[in-house]
Amino acid sequence: MFAYELHQIRSTELIRQAAEHRLAREAREVSRYQDVGRRPHRHRPRRHRFARAA
C-alpha cells in the first residue's frame, strides 16, 4: 500500500510539472508573437490525458 501511495504522489507531481511546463511554453510563444505582431499559426486541440471508454 505504501509503494502505491508513493506512486500516486509521484504521478500527480509529474502531471503538475508537465502542466506548468506547457503553460510556460505557451506564454513564451504568445510573448514572441506579440513582439512580432502576428498570431501563432497552429492551434491544435490538446489530447486528452485519459483514453475514453468505447
C-alpha positions, 0 to 999 in steps of 0.5 A: 500500500505504501509503494502505491501511495508513493506512486500516486504522489509521484504521478500527480507531481509529474502531471503538475510539472508537465502542466506548468511546463506547457503553460510556460511554453505557451506564454513564451510563444504568445510573448514572441508573437506579440513582439512580432505582431502576428498570431501563432499559426497552429492551434491544435486541440490538446489530447486528452490525458485519459483514453475514453471508454468505447 
